[in-house]
Amino acid sequence: MAYTSTTDYFIQLLEIGNCETFGLPFGEGFVTSAGGGSESVMQSSRTALLLHADQASASGLTRIFVILVKIIESRVFDQRMIVPALVVFGFLLDAGVAGRARLDADWWQSTFRSVAKTHYKSTNLRKLDAAVIVYAGLATVDSVRHDALGKLANMLLHPFPKIRNVAADALFTHQPLDEMKSIDWSSPPKNLKAAVVKIRRELAS
């Protein structure tokens, strides 16, 4: 059983289901390990995925991104699948490999909208946290950077303090605004509105 959690195992698994044949069933199986398994399984599978993505052709890498987003779009209400899918998608974005994929601005805009639908009016902390990870990754993509930063700014007024804090960290990483440095994001949203208005104004300028 220990063997199944090693990086080598997941590398072999990805080679069997290579980039050109990376389909929905295989993708769904993989994201449950890379986005929702034990700590050792997640680490091993993510390392394997990153190594595989680095070596993939542009078309193969494109297919991986397309399949991940198809999983996100088709599993919006499946709590068991949607959170791992968002986490893995965010992980790949953060790894900086998206630039080699053949994905146009329309695809990224559609993807942004799909991610927004996954947490609309949600109270699921894990899903919301995963969405923040994705928005942070989308902030590195030129065609949706403004939208992603705007979404993170909106989440600064989220009812949950944890989400406000992780959104603030993500936003500051990609847009280090001086206004954000001294703010306690654990404060009630009503006390943060004025600051968020200024932040939105800065992002729009």
N, C-alpha and C positions, 0 to 999 in steps of 0.2 A: 504493500500500500504506500510506503514511503516514496517509492519510485515515481508514483503518479504525481507527486507534487514538485518534481524537479524541473528545472528550466529545460534540460535536454528532452524530457518527455514532451513538453509543450512545443518545443522546436520541431520535433518529429511529427507531432500532430498537425502543426501548421504546414509542414512540408507535404503531408498526405492530402490535406485540404488546402492546396496551394492557392495563391492569390487569384489565379485565373478561375478557380472553381469555388471561391469563397462565397457560399450561398447562405440563405437565411437559416436553414436548420443547423449548419455547422457554426455560423456566426452566433446564433442564440446559445448554442452549447458552450461556445468559447467564452462569451461575455459573462455567463454565470460563474465561471471560474475566475476570470480576470477582474470582474467587478463586484463579486459577491461571495467569493470563497473564503477559506481561512486565510490568515495573514500570509502564511508561507505559500499557499496556492496562488494567491493574488500576486505576490511578488514574483514568483517563478513564471507565471503565465504572462504577466505584463512585460517582463524582461524578454521573454521569447517573442512576444508580439512586436516589441520595439526593434529587436534584431531582425525579425522577418520584414518589417516595414522598411527598414533601412536598406535591405537588399532587394526589395521588390522593384519591379519595373514601374514606370509611371502609370500604366494601365492597370497593373495589379494593385498598386496602392490606391488608385481611384476606386477600384471595385470594393476594397475594404471599407473606405469611407462611405460609399453608397449603400453597402449592406448594413453598416452600423446605423445609418439614418433611417433605412427602411425598417429596421427593428424598432427604432424609437417611434416611428410613425404608426406602426402596426400594433404596438404594445403599450399605448398610452395609458390604458386602464389596468394593465397587468403589473401590479406592484412588485412581483417577484422578478420580472424581466426588465422593466423600464429603468429602475435605479442602476443596476449593473451596466445597462447599455449606455446610459448617460455618463456614468463614471469612466467607462472605457473610451468613449468618444472624447470626453474631456482630456483624458490621459494622452491620447494620440495628438490632440491639438496642442497640448502643453509641450509635447516632445518636439514640436516644430517640424514635423514631417509633411504637413498639409501642403506646403508650397510646391512639392513635386507632383501632387495629384492634379489631374486634368479636370478641374471643377470651375465652372464660370460663376459670375456674380449672381445670376439668377438662382443657381443651385444653392449658393450660400444664403441668399435671402430667404428662400423657401425653407432651408434648414433652420434658420433662426426662428422663423414662425412656428415650425414644428416643435422646436424645443420649448418655446413659450407656451404652447398648448399643453405640454406635459405637466406643468405645475400650476395651471390656471386655477385659482381659488383653492389650492391644495393646502392641507395642514400637515402633510407628511414631511417631517424634518429631513429625512434621508433624501427624498426626492428633491426638495428645495436646495439642499446643500449640493447635490449632484448637478443641479441646474446652474448654480453659481460657478462650479468648476467649468462647465461648458461655456458659459458666457465669458469667463476669463480667457478661455482658449480662443473663442471667436473674436475677442478683442485684438488678436494677433493677425486677423484676416482683414485686409484693407476694405473689402466690399461690405463688410458688416461690422467693422470696428465701432463706428458711431452708434449703431443700434445696440451692440453688446454693452458698451459703456453706459448708454442711456438706461438699459435694463438694470444694470448693477446699481446705478444711481437711484432708480425707483425702489429697489430692494433695500435701500438705506432706511426706508420708512416701514419696512415689513413689521407686522405685529410681534414676530419672534425675535428676541434679542440676539440669539445665535446667528440667525440669518442676516441681521443687520451687520453684525461684526464680520462675518466671513465675506459679505458683499463689500464692506468697506475695505477689507484687506485686499481683495481682488482688484477693486477699482483703483486703490492707491498704488498697487504694483504696476498697473498699466497707465495710470494718469496721476502721478504724485502731486496732488493739489495741496498748497499750503493750508487751505481752509480745513483740511481733514485732520491735520496733525493733532490738534488739541481737543478733538470731540470725543466724548464718551458715548459710543454707539449703543451702550446698554441703557441709556436714558430713554424715557418714554418717547414714542414717535412725535407727540405733539410738541416736545421740547426741541426736536431736531428739524422741524419743517423749515425754519428760516435758513438754517445751514444748508439743507438739501437744495433749497431754491437757488442759493448762491452757487452750489456745485453744478447744478443743471445749467445755470447761466454760463459758467466757465466752460463746460463741455460743449455748449452750443456756439461759443465764440470762435 
